[in-house]
Amino acid sequence: MDASNFDGRRSTGSGSLTAGTRDPALRDAADVTRDLSTDPTTGLSTAEAARRLAADGPNALRGKPPVALWRKVLAQFQDPLIYLLLVAVVISLVAWGAEGAAGLPIDAIVIAAVVVLNAVLGFVQESRAENAVAALQSMTAAGATVLRDGELRTVPAAELVRGDILALSEGDAVGADARLITANALRVSEASLTGESEAVLKDPATLAEPAPLGDRLDMVYKGTAVAQGVGRAVVTATGMGTEMGAIATMLDETQESVSPLQKEIAAVSKLLGVSVIVIAVVVMVVTAIVNDASSLSEFVTVLLLGVSLAVAAVPEGLPAILSVVLAIGVQQMARRNAVVKKLHSVETLGSATVIASDKTGTLTKNEMTIQRVVTASGEVELTGVGYRPAGEARHDGHELIDPALVHEVRLVLGGGSLANDAQLREHDGEWQIQGDPTEAAFLVAAHKLDGTVERAGEFERHGEVPFTSERKMMSAFVGRGAPDGALTVVTKGAPDVLLRRCAAVQVGDDVVPLDGTRRARALDDVERLSAEAFRTLGVAYRRLDEAAVRDGLDEADEQELVYVGVVGIIDPPRAEVADAVAEARRAGVRVMMITGDHPTTAARIAADLGIAGHADRAVSGTELDELSAEELREVTRTTSVYARVAPQHKLQIVDALQADQQVVAMTGDGVNDAPALKSADIGIAMGVTGTEVTKEASKMILGDDNFATIVAAVRQGRVIFDNIKKFLRYLLSSNMGEVFTVFFGVVLAGVIGLAGASDEAVVVPLLATQILWINLVTDSGPALAMGVDPEIDDVMARRPRQLSDRIIDRRMWTGILSIGLVMAAATLLTIDIFLPGGLVEGSDSLEVARTAGFTTLVFAQLFNAFNSRSETTSAFHRLFVNKWLWAAVALAALLQVAIVEVPFLQTAFGTASLDLAHWGVSVLTASAVLWFDELRKVVWRARQRA
């Protein structure tokens, strides 16, 4: 992203601050400081800095304005199912008023209570998620060292202003975009901004022509960190005017996607809404015609029946249960170091078909490690990764014992540790570095060889020739004892450059001439390591005589060196990532790597992790620029590794995958990842190394930066999706049972003996309060228990759900309707058995027969809870693994007994006491639901085997 117009991006406090619109990287540092009215030797005055801060505002990224509490509450009611329930409340109140407004409007009160409960659950859970995210982001406020009033001071980074003179040193975070004035071996880690894993050597020399962000060597940027050296720079941009701010602005233009579950629930809600209206109208018309309704009282009864059916058809508990199940999933993920900001994101992970991951710090440790040492006597492999100095040296797969090779390796690693400005230390059991990660790799590798560190510690440094981009090497002058003793120049740098300065080579304890054959072999070793994606550094030395020391130490001493060997350095993959990638592939989830690193390095890491084959290559950002939209879609279908990409390339890749009907989970930690994270179906930010912008753009944050946690989240998401299907199957089939019972009970009233069983104007099989009770008791408890059902089958052994797949597909609808019909048949048969007349002659009153039918329907739904745990597996499979389901069923059964047998509840719900025979018949006919579904599953499994 271009950093020109460094003044034009934000308001200026006064005309004196206007510095033109040209890129500061292309301007002389003196011109930049003059235009910004600052002095490189004294900096700004305190008063002037305060004035500029007031004019330009704090050096902070513009966050989203806080959402008002009332808006957060109102958002919980913006759901199609909630709209449907609110309509049911209105209809219930109208019916209650038409009946004379006697007593309390029970129907309306209960439905409204469900709506409020759902809103409370959603509000509380989202508030908890926001607090968790805030906790991850609440780190110590960054500070910056600046020159103010001629003195160095540490001020909060938020108080930096344009014109401030930054003093940079190892370990500092760069607080704002700035033009370098001076630099001494200054290396800056820009991985969070560019994705490049290697620290960049900075140079204050003015650029001759515009360059990409990662190649602007005379600039430092907000959000990066100093890995080595010192320097001073003048601040040219703060806040939203920085490169980080530019990416944050891009986020505002990126649209967030809607989760697959949200889309599906919205579709189901619309379908239910239309169905409710049609069913209610049909039943009311049929009831009015069959019962010849003519009076106001009869029409009120018919209207109340319509409301009852509307209540029966709508699973009132669905929004609340969905929120609770997703909230439980969020809590389970939080215990595994993943903070989910939106409930629906948990389910989306289960539908993911692609995980597009950044490399540096996500798939890799972001800890440079020496894995190879090649000398004249052979090649040695160093085991162990990262900064913990644990590992061993191996040659040809065996322990390193060859004395000549041991000596050469000691010289390589010892020399690299001496020509070194990094530090390695242990703190509370954790190994940490200060300085350049590549230099620290030598210290770690040296620790792995017994005695090397002790020997290196015997040396004292007496001078150095620092590294520059032109020289591509550095030298340290070291010796034992007094400064006037014999010294050795130890040099490390680019192997090809180093070899040109060498006249001999170390072979065991001997030094032999570096002839053409040995030189060619050394260069071949370097090329081979580079082809394997290693970064290479050579090491050489030369003993100086006293005359050379007396004449002074300089670049002239870096001649006639003795070449020792070359090391292969790489940012190693995280140990757990390869297994996580394999598990993702087993689950049909494709893992992609999208990085700003070198294509060869990216391809090597991808092959090591199993993301791509060893013969596959990485596609670069330059190549992506040449592709049309259709060509890009074709490339994303077959290529899994992308290197040297810019933020817009990541967005293009995500968009191409989504256009190809893929559900994309995008991981990342740097600012450059943020737009793609927001655009992806689920953006996953790193909690430890992730930037504030990245966390804001994401839907989920990993507290441990562990890629394996993502795969665990995919498993959890699939389990949650299975459980959502379970309770949807249960709720809808149970509600269909209620609808069919009322509908066919009215239509077939004469057949089953209902028509003449009472002098009521309109005789119905179930009362409105009984229907509401069934929904309240049987829907909520068992459905919620199914939402936490353990994993029954191996959910990672199947392919991801496609976007075209419906949560409720044709087979599921067939099961729902067939179970509903069986429920209705069992309920109406029970009523018929106990009523006089009808198909079966009985002798009980309408109240007793209706109570028996009411009880049958309740128990049929409780049996259905066990059916619904699987669409294909027997209800008796792992029958007792869900204790919550058994508790919910037992509680519902006890409450039903209370409704039937407790006198004041009998009055409220129109029930009558049942004897043992009534209870037996009701439970027995209700069990028909279980046996019918078992038979259906047996037939289905037989067809599958055939």
N, C-alpha and C positions, 0 to 999 in steps of 0.2 A: 504494500500500500504506500502510495507516494506521500512523503512528508513535506511537500512544498506547501506554500501558503501558511507558514507556521505562525503568522500573526493573523491571518484572515479567518482562522477557525473560531476565534473567540473575541469578545469585546476587549477593547483596550481602555486603560484608565485615562490616558491623556495622549496628546499628539506626540510627545517625546518618546513614546514607546513604539511608534510605528516604525517597523523595520523592513518594510517591503514585503514582497510576496515570493521571493526566490527561495529555493531549498537551501537551508543553512549548510547542508553537507557540501554544496557547490560553492560556498563562499568562504573567504579567508576568516579565520577565527577573530582576527583583530577587527574586521569590518562588522562582524556580528556583535561583538561586545560594544563597539562604538554606537551602532544603531540602537542597541538596547540600553544605552546610557549607563554603562557599568564599568568599573575599573577592575581588571583581573587581579591586581595586587591588593586591593582593599575590599572589593565587593560592594554591595549596597549598604546604605546606612539603615539603621533600624527603622527610622521614620519613613524612608522611601519604600522599604519593603512592606511596611504596614499599609502605606497608601496604595501600592500596587495590589496587595492582597484584597483590599476593600474594593478596588476597581475590577479586578479579574475574577474574584471569588476564590474559594479554597481549591487546592490542588487535589481534587477528588473527582471520581467518576459520578456522573449524574445517575442517581438511582431512581427507581420508580416511586412516584408519590405514594405514601401509605394509603391503603384502602380503608375507607371509613368503616367503623364497626357496623353501622346499619346496612352498608352495602354487602359486607361479608355475610350478615344474617340473611339478607334478602336473596343472596346468591344460592343459599341452600334450598330455596323454594322453586328455583328455575329448572324444573325437570318435568317432562311430559306426564309422568305418572303422578307427580304431585298435583299438576293441573287437574288430572282426572279425579283425584281424590277430593280436591276442593269443590269440583262440580258435584260430586256425590254428597258432600256436606250440604251444599245449597239445596239439592233436591230433597234430602232428608229433612231439612228445616221447613221446606215448603209443605211436604207431606204432614209433618208434625203440626204445622200451623193450620192446615186444612182440617185436621182431626180435632181441632179445638185447643191446641197447645196445652193439653193436659199432661201434667208431670214433666219430667225432663226429656229433652230430645236425645235419647240414649245413642241412637245411630250416629247422629251428627257429632256428639261429644267424643265417642270412641274413635271415629275416623279422624277428627281434628287432632286428637291426642296422638295418633299414629304419625300424622304429618309433623307435628311439633317435635316429637321424639326423634324423627329422622333428621330434622334440621339441627337439633342439638348435637346429635352424634357426628354429623358431617362437620359442623362448626368446631367442635372440640378437637376432633382428629386433625383437621387442617391447621388449627392453632398450635397443636403439639408439634406438627411437622415443621411449621415456621420457627418455633422455638429451638428445635433441634438444629435446623440450618443456621440459625443465628449463633448457636453455641459453637458450631464448627468454624464460623467466620470470626468469632470474637477472639482474635489473637492480639498480642501487644501491638499498639500502634507503631507503625514504622517511623524511624527517625532518619534525618539526613544531616551530614556535616557540611556547613556552608561558611563562606567568608562574609562576615557582617562587621562593619565598622573596623575593618582591618584585622579582625580576630576570628579564629575558627570557633564556631559554635555548633552545637547539635540542636536542631529544631525539629518539630514534627513535620513529616513529609507533606502533610496537608497544608502547611504554611509556606511552602516553596513558591516563589514567584519568578516570572521571566526576568532575566538579568542576574539572578543569584549565581554565585560562583560555587559550584559543587566541589568538594574535596573527596575524591574516591580512593578507597583502599580495599584490600582483600576482605571479603565477607560482607561488604556493604551492599544493600539493596539500592538500586538506582531509583531515585524518587521522582524524576521527571525527565522528559526528553531534553537532551543537552548537546551542544557542540563542543567537542574536545578542544582544549587549549594546549594542554601538555599531557604526555603519557609516557610512563616508564614501565615496559614489559606488562602493559595493562591488557588483561584478558577478561572478557565479559561473557557470562553464560546467558545466551538469548533463547534458550530452548522454549521458555514459556511464551515467547512472542513469534519466533520463526520456526520452532520445531527442530532446529539444528542441535544435536546433542553435544558437539564439541564447542568449547569456549572459543570466542573470536578474539584474535589479537587486534587491538585497536591502534590506530595511527592518526595523529592530529593533522596530517598533511591533507590539504584540500583535494577533494575528488575532482577528476578532470571531466567527468561526464556523469549523468544520472545513473544510479545503480539500484538494484533490488535492495529491499530492506536489510537482508542478511549480509550485504556487501558494503554497506555504508560504514566504513571503518573509522571515520572521523566523528561518528555520532554514538551516543549512548541513549537508551530508551527506558522509560518508566516500566517497572515490572520485571526488569532484568537484574542480574546480580554480578558483582565483581568477583571473579575467580582468582585473579592474581594481579599483582602489580599495584601501581598508584597512578593517579592522574587528576587533572582539574578540568572542569567543563563549565560552560555558561548555559544556564537554563534557557531554552528557546520555546518550550511549550509546556503547559500544565493542564491538569484536569482533562476535560473532554477534547482539548486541543492536541493531546498526545496520540501516538500510534495506538495505544491501548484504548484511548477514548474513541478513536475512529472505528475500531472494531466494535466497541460498545454501541456506537451509533448504528452500525450495520445490524445489530440485534433488533433495534426498534423496527426495522423494515422486514424482519424475518417472521413469517407466520408460524404460530404453533399449531401442531396437528392435534386432531381429536382421536382419542384412543378407540381401538376396535370395539371394546366393550361398550363405551358410551354410544357409539353409532348403533350397535345392535340393540341395546336397551331402548334407545330412542325409537328404533323401528318396531320393536315389540310393543312399546307403549302406544304408538300410533295404531297398530293393528288391534290392540286391546280396546282402545278408545272407540274405534269404528265398530268393533264387535259388540261392545257393551250397548251402544246406542241401538244397533240393529236388533240384538237379542231382547233388550228391554221393550222396545216398541212392538216387536212381534208377539212377545208373551202378553203384554198388556192388551193388545188387540184381540188375541185368541181368548184370553181370560174374559174380557168383556163380552165377547160374542158367546162363548160357551155358557157363561153364567147369566147371560141376558141382563147385564148391568144397566140400570137406568137412573137410579137415585144418586145424589151427591155422595152419600155414605159409601155406596158401592164403587163409585169412581175413585174415591179416596183410597179405598182398600186396594183397588187395581193399581193406583199410582204407587202405593206403598210396596206392593209386590214388585213393581218395576224397579223401585229403588233397591229392594232386597236383591233382585237379580243383578243390578249394577254393582252392588257391594260384593255379591258372590263372584262375579266375573273378574273383578279387579283384585289382584293380590296386594291388599293394602300394606302388608308387611314387606313387600319386595324392596322398596327404596331403603328402608331402615336396615333390613337384613343384609342387603348388598353393601351398605356403608359399614356395617359391623364386620362382615366377613373381610372386606378389603382393609379395614382398620386393623384387624387381627393379623392379616398378612403383613401390613406395614410394621407392626410391632415385632413380628417374627424376623423381618428383614433387619430392623434396627438392632436386634440382638446379634445379628451377623454383620454389624458395621456398615449397614446400608440405610441411609435416611431417604425415605420416599416423600417428596413434597406434595404429590397429588395421589389420592387413593387409586385412581384408575391406572396409574402407571405400573402398579404391581402386576395387574393382569396383562398389560401390554407386553411386558417382558416375556410372559409365557407364550405370546404369539410371535415373538421376534424370529425372523428368518435370517437376518444378517446382523452381526455385531461388527461395526466399523470402528477400529481402535487406533488411537495414536500409538506410536512406538515408544518414544523416550519417556521413561518414568512410569509407563503403564504396562507395556509388555516387557520392557527391560527395567533394570534396577536404577538406571541413570548413575551408575558407578563404574567408571572405566577400569578395566581389568586386563592385566597381562596374562595371556593364555599360552603364548608360544615364545620361546627363545631359540634362535638359530645362530649357531657359531660354526667355526671351521670344522669342528669334530662331529657335528650333528645337530639334531633338533630335539628340544625338550618341551614337554607339555606341563604346564602348571595347573593343578586342579584347584577348585575353590573359586568362588566368584564374590564380587563386591569388595568392601573395604575391610571386612573381617579377615585378618591374616591367618586363615586356616586353610591348609592344603599341602600338597607335596609335589615334588618334581618327578616326572616319569619320562623314561626314554624307551621308545618302541613298546609301550604298554607295561613296562616294568620299572621298578624303583631305580632311580638314577644312582649308579655306583661307579661309572667310568671316571677315573681321576682327572683325565684331561678335560673331559666335558664338564665335570663339576667345577673345575677351576675357571674355565671360560665363562660359564653361566654366572659364577660368583662375580667375575669382573664386569660382566654386562649389567647385572642388577645392582652391584655395589657402585659402579660408575654412574648409573642413572640416578641412584639415590644421592650421590654427592653433588652432581650437577642438577640441583633441585632446590626449589624454593617452597615446596609444599610441606605441610605438617600432618602427621597422623597421630591421633591420640585416642585413648579409651576413656569413656565417661559413662559411669553407671552401667557397665556391661555392653555399651554400644560403641562401635568404632566410628570416629568422625574425622573428617579431613578439613583442612583450611588451605586454600590455594587451588591451583589448577588440578582438576581430577586426573588428567593424564600424568602429571608429575607424581601425584599421590599413588598412582598405580605402581610405580617403581618401588615406593616405600613398602607397600603391601606385599609385593612379590618378593622383596628382599627379606621380609619377615619370615617368609615361608621356607627360606634356606637357613639352616642352623648356623649361627656365627656371623652371618653377614652384617647384621645390625651392629653387633658389638665391634666388628672391625671398622665399619663406617664411622662409628662414634669416636674412634681414635683420631680421626682426621679433623683438621681445622681448615676453614675456608679463608683464603687470603686475598681473594679478588674474584671478579667474574667479568665475562663479556656477555651482555644480555642478548636474549633472543630478539630478532627482528624479522619481519616478513620477507625482507630482502635476503638476509643471511640464512634463514630457516634452520638455525642452530644456536646453541648457547654453550658457554664453557665456564667451568669453575676451576679456580686454582687452589689446590688443597695440598696439605702437607702434615707431617707429624711434628709435634713439639714446637720449637721456637720458629718465629716467622722467617729467620734468615737460613733455615734449613732447606734441604732439597724439596722442591715442589713438583707436583704432577698436575698437568692440565687434563681435565676430564671433560669431554665434549659429547653432547647428544644432539641429534637433529635428524633432518630428512636423510635417509640412507644414501641416496644418490649424490647429494651435496657432500655428505661426510666422506664418502669413498674417494671423491676427487681430491681430498686433502690428506689421504692416507698413503703411506709408502710401505707399510708392513701390516701383517695380520698376526693375531695371537693364535697359536696352535699349542694347546696344553700349557706347559710352562715355558715354551719357546716362542720367540718372535721371529717370523720368517718373512722374506720379501713378498709384497703383494703383487704377484705377476699377473699377466693377462688372464690366465686360466682361473686363478683364485678370485680375481675381481669379477669376472663374468659369472662365476658360481654365486658370489655374494649378491649380485644384482638379480640373478634368477631366483634366489631365495626371497628377495624383497617382492618381486613380481608375483610369486606364488602366494605369499601371504596376502598381498593386496587383492588377488583374485578370490581369496577366501573371505574378503570383506574385513580384514584386519587393517587397522591403522598401524603404520610401521614407523619405528624410531630406531636409529642406529646409535651405537655407543663406541667411542674411541678414546685413546689417551696418549699422553707423551710425557716422559720424565724430563724436567727442565734442569739445566745445569745452573750453577750459582751465578754465572755471568749473565744469563738470560734474566734471572730474577733481579739482579742489580740494575739492569737496563730498563726495567719496568715491564709490566704485563699488558699485552694488547692482542689484537687480532693476528698479529704476525706470528704469535706462538701457536696458532691453530693450524700449523702445517707439519708435514712429516709425521702424521699421527699413526698410531697403531690401531687398526680396526679390530674390534673385539666381537661384535655380533649385532643382531637386530632383534627387536621384540615385536610381537604381534599383539595389538591392544584392541579390545572390543568392549562395547557396553553390553554386558551379558543379559540374556533373558532372565526373567524371574523364574525361580525353580518350579513354582506351582503352575505356571502358565501353560506349559506343554500338555499337562494332564487336563487342564481346563479346556484347552482348545480341542483335545481329543473327545472330551465329553460333549462339547458343543456339537462337534461333527456327528457324533453318534445320535444326537438328538435332531439332526437335520438342520442345524444352525450353521451358516457359513460365517467364518471369521475373516475379516479383511484388515489389512494394515494400511493406514494412511498417515504418512509422515513427511516432515520436511528434510529428513536425513538423506544421505547419499544413496542412489539406487542400488549399488552393489551391497552396501551394508544392510539396507532394508531387505533385499532378496535373501541374504544369508540368514538374518534373524528369522525371517518368515519361514524359511526352509527348516531351520532348527526347531521351530515351534510347531511345525506341521500345518502352518497356514497355507503354504504353497509347496510345490515340488522343488527339488534342487535344480531342475532344468528351467523352472519358470523365472521370468525376469520381472523387474518392477517397471511400471509405466510412470514416466516423469510428468511434472506439471506442464512442461513445454509441449510435450506430445498431446496432452489433454487440450491445450489451447487450439490445436489444429483440427480437432474433431467436431463434427456436427452433433446435434442433439441425439439423432438416431445412432450415429457411430459411437457416441459416448455410452448409450444404453447397451450397445452390443459389447463394448469393452468391459463394462461393469459386470456383464453376465459371466465372463470368463477369466477376468484378471482380479487377483486378490491382493496385490501389493502395489502401492502408489507412493512415489518418492519425489522429493523436491517440489512439494505442492504448496500453494498459497491458500489463504483462507477461502477465497472464492472457489478454488478447485474442490475443497472439501464439501462446500455447499452443492456444487454441481454434481458430485458423485452421489451424495445423499438424495438429491432430487431425482437423479437418473434411476437410482434403485427404487425409490418410491413410485416413480412412473411405471416401473416394471412390476408393480404390485407386491413389492417387498416391504416387510415391516422392519424398520431399521432402528437398531440401538447403536448410538454413537457415543464412544467414550473419549475422554480427553482431559487434559489438565491445564493447557496453556490458553492464553487469551485468544490465540488464533483458532482454537477449536470452538469457541463460543457460538458463532452463528450456525455452524453445522449442528451443534448440540440442540439448539432451539428448534431447528427445522426438522430434526429427526423425530421419529415416532416416540422415542424415549432417549433423552440426552442424559448421559451419566458422567458426572464430574468427579474428579479425584478430590477427596477431602483434605489430604495432607499437603500435596503439592499443587492442588488446583488454585487458580486465581479467583478473586472475588467475582469478576465478570463471568467466568465459567460456571461457578456455582449458581449465580443468579439465572443463567440461561438454561440450566439443566432441570430435569424432572426428578433426578435421583442423584445422591451424593454418596460416594464410597468413603467411609471413614478410615479405611485401612489401605486405600489405593491398590487393592488386591484384585487382579483380573478374575481370579477364581471365584470371588464373591459375586461377580456378574453371572457366571454360569449357575451358581447356587440360586441366584435370584430368578434365573430362567426356570429352574426346576420348581421353585416356590410359586412362580407365576402360573405354571401349568397345573400345579395342584389346586391353586385357587380357582383357576378356570374350570377345572373338573368339578370342584365343589359348587361353583356357581351354577353349572349345568344341573347338578343334582337337585339343588333346592328350586331351581326354575322348573324342572321336570315335576317335582313334588307339588309345588304351589299351583302350577297351571293345571295339572291333572286333577288335583283335589278340587280346585275351583270349577273345573268343567263338570266334575261330579255333582256339585251343588247346582250349577246351571241346568244340567240335564234332569236332575231330580225335580226341580221346580217346573221346568218346561213340560216334561212328559207327565209329571204329576197332575198338572192342569189339563193337558190335552187328553190324558187317559183317566181322568177322574172317575168317569162312569165305569170303566173297565175294572179298576182296582177297588171300587167300593167307596171312593171319596165323595162322590157327588151327593149321595143321600145320607152321609154319615152325620150331618149336623144341619141346624137351621140357619147357619151363617149365610149371609148373602153371597159371599165368595169363599169357597173352601179351597185351601192351599195345603200341600203336603208338609211344608215347613213354614214357621212364622219368621218374620223379618228379624226378630231378636235372636232366634235360634240360628239363623244363617250367620248373623254377625258374631255370635258366640263361637261357631265353628271356625270362622276365619281367625278370631282372636286367639283361640286356644290351640287349634291344631296347626295353624300356619306358622306362627312365630317361633315357638320353642323348637319343634323338630327341624324346621327349615334352618334355623340358626345353628343347631347342632350339626346339621349336614355341612354347613359352611366351614366347619373346622374338622371335617372328616380326615383321618390320616390318609397318606398315599396308599392306595390299594394295589395299583399296578405300577410298573416301571414307566413313569411318564416321559422319561428321557429316551425311551426306545421307539418313539414314534415321531413322525415328521411334524413340523410346526403347522398350526392351523393357518390355512390360506385366507386371504382377505375375502375371497368369494364364498368361503364356508360360513354358513349361518350357525349361530349358537343353537337355535331351535330349527333344525333341518326337517325334511319331510319325514324321516323315520321317527324323529322325536315327536313331531306333531301327531303321527299315527298312534304312537304309544300313549300320548296325552289324551287323545280323544277316546281311544279304546278303553283305557283305564277309567276315564270319566263315565263312559257308558256302563261299564260293569258296576261302578259305585252306585249310579242311579238305579240300575236294575236291582241290586241288592237292597237298597233303601226302600224302593217302592214295593218290592216283594215282601219285605218285612211288614210294611204298613198293611198290605193286602192280607197277609197271614192273620193279623189280629183284628181286622175290621170285618163286620158282617157283610156278606155279599162279596162281589168281586170274583176273582179267579179261584181264590182259596177262602173257604168259609171260616170266619172268626166270630168272636163274641165280645170283644173289648170296645171301649168307647173311643171316640176320635182322639181324645187327649192321650190315652194310653198308647194307641197305635202310632200316633204322630211322635210321641216320645221315644217309642221303640225304633221308629224309622230314623229319628234324629240321632239316637245313640248308635245305630248301625252306621250311619254316615260318618260319625266321629271316629269310630273304631276302624272303618274302612280306610280312612285317611291315615290313621296311625300305622296300619299294616302297610299302606302305600309308602310310608317313610322308609321302610327297609327295602321295598322294591326300587325306590328311586336312587339308591346309592350307586347303581350301575345300570346301564341300558342293556348290557349283554351278560353280565356275571350274576350268578345266583345270589339272592338275598342272604343265603346262609353262608356265603363265603366271607370269612373274617367277620362273623356276625357280632362279635363282642368287643371289637377293637375301639369302638366309639362309645365311651361311657356317658358322654353328654347326650347322645341320642337316646340311649336307654333311659336316662334321667328325665328327659323331656317327654318321652312317651309315657312313662309312669306317672309323671305329674299331670299330664293331660287326661289320662284315664281317671285319676283320682278326682280331678275337677269335674269331669263328666258325671261321675257318681254323685258328687255333691249337688250338681245342678238338678239331677233327677230326684234325689232323695231328701234334700234339705227344704223344709216348707217355704221359707221366705224366698228362696231361689226359684222354687216351683212357681210362685206367684209372678215373679219378675220375668221368667222365660216361658211360661205356659206349659210346664211339664207336669207329669204325674208319676207317682211311684211305680216301679216295675218289680215283679217278683222274679225268682230265680229262673223260671222258664223263659220269661221275656228277655232277661239278660243273656241267657244261653243262646237263644235264637238270634239275637242281635249280633253277638260276637261271632257266631258261626257263619251267618250270612255275610258279615263284613269280611271274613277271612277269604271269601271268594276272590277278592282283589289280589291277594298274595298268590293263590294257586293259579289264577289266570295268567299273571305275569310270569310266574315260573315256567309255565307251559310255553308261553310265547318266547321266552329266552332259550328254552331247550330246542324249539323249532329253529330259531335263528342260528344257534351254534351248529346244529346239524346241517343246515344249508351251507354254512361257512366251511365246514369240513368237507362237504361234497363238492 
